[in-house]
Amino acid sequence: MTGIAGSAVAAGALLGGVAAAGSANADPGFDPSTLPSCLDFVAEDGSKKPWPEGLQGCKPVDIYAPGMTLAQRKAFVNSESPNYARIIADLDAKFDAAGNPKSGGYPVTPWDK
């Protein structure tokens, strides 16, 4: 799978890549609230940042929330999803390259399958 964020679901987009918080095979006593945001591992250009050794996962990201560039938003969309093209088109329609809403400000209505 491609993408960054794990087997989580955010805004209707299936995410791929690293495991999201709370997996069944986590160590006993594992506290998912201590995990960093998956956004910490995506550069502004959408490329992956290094994944720390031993990290068990990261917190899912809402691709329609403030604080991301368009490239970062797109990095979280699973390219193997049957809805990939529609979600990418939706992001392109709603956000400029800097990640700001093209109209109306926040909240931005997520893609609706």
MOZI-V543910 format. One line per field, one symbol per residue. ss: DSSP state (H for helix, E for strand, - for the rest). Layout:
ss: ???
This chain:
ss: ----E---EE--EE--E--E-----------HHH--EHHHHE-----E---------EE----------HHHHHH--------HHHHHHHHHHHE-----E------------
